[in-house]
């Protein structure tokens, strides 16, 4: 980045004597401007590609991934998501790989009162992860013919990654609250991400990140995608517990700039995936328009009849032994996974027919592809969701439900 541009970029605003802070933006503070050309929504291309090592791609017809949350993804959900053109990530550090019958364990979580549920989760996640269950879950998804994506924390990735690949996984996600290449620890060995990516035979997506420089360093390690977002998830409390995070619009724009700079330098395109903070179709559209190649969604899918949480949702950091950074929330079960992705919508809040929202928005701004969608005009508009919506707000319907 040009030194003068970088200096201006970091100027920010004064927040006190001798201290400045950069102004950043979230989904509620921007809007997308309609285009001068419109396109039939049925004719736009919403596909998403994840690069493999051999130059081929893992092809998805929709730019949506289901987050590796135990209340969202199990074997049945992953199979259903694959059949609908997306991919669901199974948490290899979760309940599915610790218990023969995870449904029984989930039933306890769903019936626990809110005062004791975090302690219950902490206890349940003390059970060790079993290699035989890792292999079984992956093979069960694979047998249905869809893509298999799995997730692990960095400390376990080197051990479980080769097992997952041999069992038939198509995609491996290394996921932590904050991902960097240069992790320092004297208590445990840090994951050598470059070596891990070079030795694992399947594509590796890593997350989560929010910065330009960090994104560049991660891409230089050979990853096939980067998850963008720290703390925006509906069940995540990292921003309250740690005071940590960057609003998703700014995070996505910063990281997409890094992706484009890396592509210009290397001719290698590494997609970025905005992860968290999107519960409505409009949020998903804004993430893509801000530069994301796809999105990862959790709470919206927790509402699906197929979700193992039966209308409950909790983050991956909720059962942390010493510092939980999530909470169990009730989102309800509002429709089938197909309804949430493709409609028909039977609710008025934008939480169903997410793919329809993407294709309709793309048509209205004149974008035929996701790449064209990333180049449309965006405005700062903090009143965009409330302007003229007084009755919806008062009656708690439509755009007044949030």
C-alpha positions as CSV (number, residue, x, y, z in Angstrom):
1,X,0.0,0.0,0.0
2,X,1.3,3.5,-0.9
3,X,2.8,5.2,2.1
4,X,0.8,8.4,1.7
5,X,-2.4,6.6,1.2
6,X,-1.7,4.4,4.3
7,X,-0.9,7.5,6.4
8,X,-4.2,9.1,5.4
9,X,-6.1,5.9,5.8
10,X,-4.9,5.6,9.4
11,X,-5.5,9.2,10.4
12,X,-8.9,8.5,12.0
13,X,-10.6,10.9,14.4
14,X,-9.5,12.2,17.8
15,X,-11.0,10.3,20.7
16,X,-9.0,12.1,23.4
17,X,-5.6,13.8,23.9
18,X,-2.9,12.2,21.7
19,X,-5.2,9.3,20.6
20,X,-7.0,8.7,17.4
21,X,-9.4,6.0,16.3
22,X,-10.5,4.9,12.8
23,X,-14.2,5.2,12.0
24,X,-15.6,1.8,10.9
25,X,-19.0,0.6,9.7
26,X,-21.4,-2.3,10.1
27,X,-24.3,-3.6,8.0
28,X,-26.9,-1.2,9.5
29,X,-24.9,1.8,8.5
30,X,-24.6,1.3,4.7
31,X,-26.9,0.7,1.7
32,X,-26.5,-0.5,-1.8
33,X,-27.4,1.8,-4.7
34,X,-29.6,0.5,-7.5
35,X,-28.0,0.3,-10.8
36,X,-28.7,2.0,-14.2
37,X,-29.1,-1.4,-15.7
38,X,-31.2,-4.2,-14.2
39,X,-31.1,-7.9,-14.8
40,X,-33.6,-10.7,-14.5
41,X,-32.8,-12.3,-11.1
42,X,-33.2,-15.7,-12.7
43,X,-30.2,-15.0,-15.0
44,X,-27.5,-13.9,-12.5
45,X,-24.7,-16.2,-11.5
46,X,-24.4,-16.8,-7.7
47,X,-21.8,-19.5,-7.9
48,X,-18.8,-19.7,-5.6
49,X,-15.5,-21.6,-6.2
50,X,-12.9,-22.7,-3.7
51,X,-9.5,-23.4,-5.3
52,X,-7.8,-26.8,-5.0
53,X,-4.1,-27.5,-5.2
54,X,-4.3,-29.1,-8.6
55,X,-5.8,-26.0,-10.2
56,X,-9.4,-27.3,-10.1
57,X,-12.2,-26.0,-7.9
58,X,-14.7,-27.1,-5.4
59,X,-17.8,-25.7,-7.1
60,X,-20.8,-24.5,-5.2
61,X,-23.9,-23.1,-6.9
62,X,-24.6,-20.7,-4.0
63,X,-22.2,-18.5,-2.1
64,X,-23.3,-19.6,1.3
65,X,-21.6,-21.9,3.9
66,X,-23.2,-23.1,7.2
67,X,-21.1,-22.4,10.2
68,X,-19.4,-25.1,12.2
69,X,-21.7,-24.7,15.2
70,X,-23.0,-27.8,17.1
71,X,-26.5,-26.3,17.2
72,X,-26.5,-25.9,13.4
73,X,-24.6,-28.7,11.7
74,X,-24.7,-32.4,12.1
75,X,-24.4,-35.2,9.5
76,X,-28.1,-34.8,8.4
77,X,-27.9,-31.1,8.1
78,X,-24.6,-31.3,6.1
79,X,-26.2,-33.7,3.6
80,X,-29.2,-31.5,3.2
81,X,-27.1,-28.4,2.7
82,X,-24.9,-30.1,0.1
83,X,-28.0,-31.2,-1.9
84,X,-29.2,-27.6,-2.0
85,X,-25.9,-26.4,-3.5
86,X,-24.0,-25.1,-0.5
87,X,-21.7,-26.6,2.1
88,X,-22.1,-27.0,5.8
89,X,-19.0,-27.3,8.0
90,X,-19.0,-30.0,10.7
91,X,-17.2,-29.1,13.9
92,X,-14.6,-31.9,14.6
93,X,-14.1,-30.5,18.1
94,X,-17.8,-30.7,19.0
95,X,-20.4,-33.0,20.3
96,X,-20.7,-34.9,17.0
97,X,-17.2,-36.4,17.5
98,X,-17.3,-36.9,21.2
99,X,-20.5,-38.9,21.7
100,X,-21.9,-42.0,19.9
101,X,-25.4,-40.5,20.3
102,X,-25.1,-36.8,20.1
103,X,-28.8,-36.3,20.0
104,X,-29.1,-37.4,23.6
105,X,-26.5,-34.9,24.7
106,X,-28.1,-32.1,22.7
107,X,-31.4,-32.8,24.4
108,X,-29.8,-32.0,27.7
109,X,-28.4,-28.7,26.4
110,X,-31.8,-27.7,25.0
111,X,-33.7,-28.3,28.3
112,X,-31.1,-26.8,30.7
113,X,-32.0,-23.5,32.3
114,X,-30.1,-20.4,31.3
115,X,-28.2,-20.2,34.6
116,X,-26.7,-23.6,34.3
117,X,-26.4,-24.2,30.5
118,X,-22.8,-22.8,30.2
119,X,-21.5,-25.0,33.0
120,X,-23.3,-28.0,31.4
121,X,-21.7,-27.2,28.0
122,X,-18.2,-26.9,29.6
123,X,-18.7,-30.3,31.2
124,X,-19.9,-32.0,28.0
125,X,-17.0,-30.7,25.9
126,X,-14.5,-32.3,28.4
127,X,-15.3,-35.7,26.8
128,X,-12.4,-36.5,24.4
129,X,-12.7,-36.3,20.7
130,X,-12.7,-39.8,19.2
131,X,-10.9,-40.6,15.9
132,X,-13.4,-43.3,15.0
133,X,-16.3,-40.8,15.2
134,X,-14.4,-38.3,13.1
135,X,-14.0,-40.9,10.4
136,X,-17.6,-42.1,10.7
137,X,-19.2,-38.7,10.5
138,X,-17.1,-37.7,7.4
139,X,-17.9,-41.0,5.7
140,X,-21.6,-40.7,6.4
141,X,-21.7,-37.3,4.7
142,X,-19.5,-38.5,1.9
143,X,-21.8,-41.5,1.2
144,X,-24.6,-39.1,0.4
145,X,-22.6,-37.6,-2.4
146,X,-22.3,-34.0,-1.3
147,X,-19.2,-32.0,-0.3
148,X,-17.7,-32.6,3.1
149,X,-16.2,-29.7,5.0
150,X,-14.9,-30.0,8.5
151,X,-13.4,-27.7,11.1
152,X,-10.9,-27.8,14.0
153,X,-9.0,-25.4,16.2
154,X,-5.3,-24.8,15.4
155,X,-4.0,-26.8,18.3
156,X,-5.7,-30.0,17.0
157,X,-5.5,-29.3,13.2
158,X,-2.2,-31.1,12.6
159,X,-3.4,-34.3,14.2
160,X,-7.0,-34.4,12.9
161,X,-6.4,-32.9,9.4
162,X,-4.7,-35.9,7.8
163,X,-7.4,-38.2,9.4
164,X,-10.1,-36.1,7.9
165,X,-8.5,-36.0,4.5
166,X,-8.0,-39.7,4.4
167,X,-11.6,-40.3,5.5
168,X,-12.8,-38.3,2.5
169,X,-13.2,-34.7,3.6
170,X,-13.1,-32.2,0.7
171,X,-12.3,-29.1,2.7
172,X,-10.6,-28.4,6.0
173,X,-11.3,-25.2,8.1
174,X,-8.8,-24.1,10.8
175,X,-10.8,-21.8,13.0
176,X,-10.1,-19.7,16.0
177,X,-11.3,-16.4,17.5
178,X,-8.4,-14.6,15.9
179,X,-6.1,-16.2,13.4
180,X,-2.5,-15.0,12.6
181,X,0.5,-16.5,11.0
182,X,2.8,-15.4,13.8
183,X,1.2,-16.9,16.9
184,X,3.5,-16.8,19.9
185,X,3.3,-19.4,22.7
186,X,5.7,-21.0,25.1
187,X,3.0,-23.4,26.5
188,X,2.2,-25.3,23.3
189,X,3.6,-25.6,19.8
190,X,2.0,-23.2,17.3
191,X,0.5,-24.4,14.1
192,X,2.9,-24.0,11.1
193,X,0.2,-22.9,8.7
194,X,2.3,-22.8,5.6
195,X,3.6,-26.4,6.2
196,X,0.1,-27.5,7.1
197,X,-1.4,-26.1,3.9
198,X,1.4,-27.6,1.8
199,X,1.2,-31.1,3.3
200,X,-2.6,-31.5,3.6
201,X,-4.0,-32.8,0.2
202,X,-7.3,-30.9,0.5
203,X,-8.0,-27.1,0.5
204,X,-7.5,-25.3,3.8
205,X,-9.7,-22.3,4.8
206,X,-8.4,-20.4,7.9
207,X,-10.1,-17.8,10.1
208,X,-11.0,-15.6,11.6
209,X,-9.3,-12.4,10.6
210,X,-10.2,-8.7,10.1
211,X,-7.1,-6.9,9.0
212,X,-5.4,-6.1,5.6
213,X,-1.9,-7.1,6.7
214,X,-3.0,-10.2,8.5
215,X,-5.0,-11.3,5.5
216,X,-2.0,-10.9,3.2
217,X,0.2,-13.0,5.5
218,X,-2.4,-15.7,5.7
219,X,-2.7,-15.9,1.9
220,X,1.0,-16.2,1.6
221,X,0.8,-19.4,3.5
222,X,-1.1,-21.1,0.8
223,X,-4.7,-21.1,2.2
224,X,-7.6,-21.5,-0.1
225,X,-9.9,-19.1,1.7
226,X,-10.1,-16.8,4.7
227,X,-13.0,-16.3,7.1
228,X,-13.6,-12.7,8.0
229,X,-15.0,-11.5,11.3
230,X,-14.2,-11.3,15.0
231,X,-17.2,-11.4,17.4
232,X,-20.2,-10.5,15.2
233,X,-22.1,-13.8,15.6
234,X,-25.5,-13.8,17.2
235,X,-24.4,-16.2,19.9
236,X,-20.9,-14.8,20.3
237,X,-20.0,-12.6,23.3
238,X,-16.3,-11.9,22.5
239,X,-17.0,-8.3,21.8
240,X,-18.4,-7.9,25.3
241,X,-16.1,-10.3,27.1
242,X,-12.9,-9.1,25.4
243,X,-13.9,-5.8,23.8
244,X,-12.5,-7.2,20.6
245,X,-13.7,-6.9,17.0
246,X,-14.2,-4.8,13.8
247,X,-17.6,-4.2,12.3
248,X,-18.2,-6.5,9.4
249,X,-18.5,-3.9,6.6
250,X,-15.1,-2.4,7.3
251,X,-13.5,-5.8,8.0
252,X,-14.8,-7.2,4.7
253,X,-13.7,-4.2,2.7
254,X,-10.2,-4.2,4.3
255,X,-9.7,-7.9,3.7
256,X,-11.0,-7.8,0.1
257,X,-8.5,-5.1,-0.6
258,X,-5.8,-7.5,0.6
259,X,-7.2,-10.3,-1.6
260,X,-7.1,-8.1,-4.6
261,X,-3.5,-6.9,-3.9
262,X,-2.4,-10.5,-3.4
263,X,-4.0,-11.5,-6.7
264,X,-2.4,-8.6,-8.6
265,X,1.0,-9.7,-7.2
266,X,0.7,-13.5,-7.6
267,X,-2.2,-14.1,-10.0
268,X,-3.6,-16.5,-7.4
269,X,-7.1,-15.6,-6.3
270,X,-7.9,-16.5,-2.7
271,X,-11.6,-16.0,-1.8
272,X,-12.7,-14.3,1.4
273,X,-15.8,-15.4,3.3
274,X,-17.6,-13.0,5.6
275,X,-18.4,-15.0,8.7
276,X,-21.1,-13.9,11.2
277,X,-23.4,-10.9,11.9
278,X,-25.8,-11.7,9.0
279,X,-29.3,-12.8,10.0
280,X,-31.2,-11.3,7.0
281,X,-30.9,-11.4,3.3
282,X,-30.0,-7.7,3.2
283,X,-27.0,-8.3,5.4
284,X,-25.8,-11.1,3.1
285,X,-26.2,-8.9,0.1
286,X,-24.2,-6.1,1.7
287,X,-21.4,-8.5,2.7
288,X,-21.0,-9.7,-0.9
289,X,-21.2,-6.1,-2.3
290,X,-18.5,-5.1,0.1
291,X,-16.1,-7.6,-1.5
292,X,-16.8,-10.9,0.0
293,X,-16.9,-14.0,-2.3
294,X,-19.2,-15.9,0.0
295,X,-20.7,-15.8,3.5
296,X,-20.7,-18.1,6.4
297,X,-24.0,-18.1,8.4
298,X,-24.9,-19.7,11.7
299,X,-28.0,-18.3,13.5
300,X,-30.1,-18.1,10.3
301,X,-29.6,-21.8,9.8
302,X,-30.2,-22.6,13.4
303,X,-33.8,-21.7,12.6
304,X,-34.1,-24.6,10.1
305,X,-36.2,-27.6,11.0
306,X,-33.2,-29.8,10.1
307,X,-30.8,-28.0,12.5
308,X,-29.8,-30.3,15.5
309,X,-30.2,-27.4,18.0
310,X,-34.0,-27.4,17.4
311,X,-34.2,-23.7,17.5
312,X,-31.3,-23.1,19.9
313,X,-27.8,-21.9,18.9
314,X,-24.5,-21.4,20.7
315,X,-21.0,-20.4,19.6
316,X,-17.9,-22.6,19.5
317,X,-16.3,-20.6,22.3
318,X,-19.3,-21.0,24.6
319,X,-17.9,-24.2,26.4
320,X,-14.4,-22.7,26.9
321,X,-13.1,-24.1,30.2
322,X,-12.0,-20.8,31.7
323,X,-13.4,-17.9,29.6
324,X,-16.7,-18.6,27.8
325,X,-17.2,-16.2,24.9
326,X,-20.6,-17.2,23.7
327,X,-24.1,-17.9,25.0
328,X,-27.0,-20.2,24.2
329,X,-29.7,-18.3,22.4
330,X,-33.2,-19.2,21.3
331,X,-33.9,-18.3,17.7
332,X,-36.8,-20.7,17.1
333,X,-37.6,-23.1,14.3
334,X,-39.2,-21.1,11.5
335,X,-39.0,-23.2,8.4
336,X,-37.1,-25.9,6.4
337,X,-33.5,-25.4,5.2
338,X,-34.8,-25.1,1.6
339,X,-37.2,-22.3,2.7
340,X,-34.4,-20.4,4.4
341,X,-32.2,-20.7,1.3
342,X,-34.7,-20.6,-1.6
343,X,-38.2,-19.8,-0.1
344,X,-41.0,-19.5,-0.4
345,X,-40.7,-17.1,2.6
346,X,-43.5,-17.3,5.1
347,X,-42.0,-14.6,7.5
348,X,-41.6,-10.9,6.7
349,X,-38.2,-10.2,8.3
350,X,-35.9,-11.2,5.5
351,X,-34.6,-14.4,7.3
352,X,-35.9,-16.7,4.6
353,X,-35.1,-17.1,0.9
354,X,-31.5,-15.8,1.3
355,X,-30.5,-16.9,-2.2
356,X,-33.5,-15.2,-3.6
357,X,-32.5,-12.0,-1.9
358,X,-29.0,-12.3,-3.4
359,X,-30.2,-12.8,-6.9
360,X,-32.9,-10.2,-6.7
361,X,-30.4,-7.6,-5.3
362,X,-27.8,-8.5,-8.0
363,X,-30.5,-8.0,-10.6
364,X,-31.5,-4.6,-9.2
365,X,-27.9,-3.3,-9.1
366,X,-27.1,-4.7,-12.6
367,X,-24.6,-7.3,-11.5
368,X,-24.4,-10.5,-13.4
369,X,-21.8,-12.2,-11.2
370,X,-20.6,-11.9,-7.7
371,X,-17.4,-10.3,-9.0
372,X,-19.5,-7.5,-10.6
373,X,-21.6,-7.3,-7.4
374,X,-18.4,-6.4,-5.5
375,X,-18.0,-3.3,-7.7
376,X,-21.3,-1.6,-7.2
377,X,-21.9,1.8,-5.5
378,X,-22.2,1.7,-1.7
379,X,-23.4,4.7,0.4
380,X,-23.1,5.5,4.2
381,X,-26.8,5.5,5.2
382,X,-27.4,4.9,9.0
383,X,-31.1,5.8,8.6
384,X,-31.7,3.4,5.7
385,X,-33.4,0.7,7.9
386,X,-35.6,3.1,9.9
387,X,-36.6,5.8,7.3
388,X,-40.3,5.5,6.8
389,X,-40.6,2.4,9.0
390,X,-42.2,3.8,12.1
391,X,-45.3,1.6,12.0
392,X,-43.1,-1.5,11.5
393,X,-41.0,-0.5,14.5
394,X,-44.0,0.2,16.7
395,X,-45.7,-3.1,15.7
396,X,-42.5,-5.2,15.8
397,X,-43.0,-6.6,12.3
398,X,-40.9,-6.7,9.2
399,X,-37.9,-4.4,9.6
400,X,-39.0,-3.5,13.1
401,X,-38.2,-6.9,14.4
402,X,-34.5,-6.1,14.9
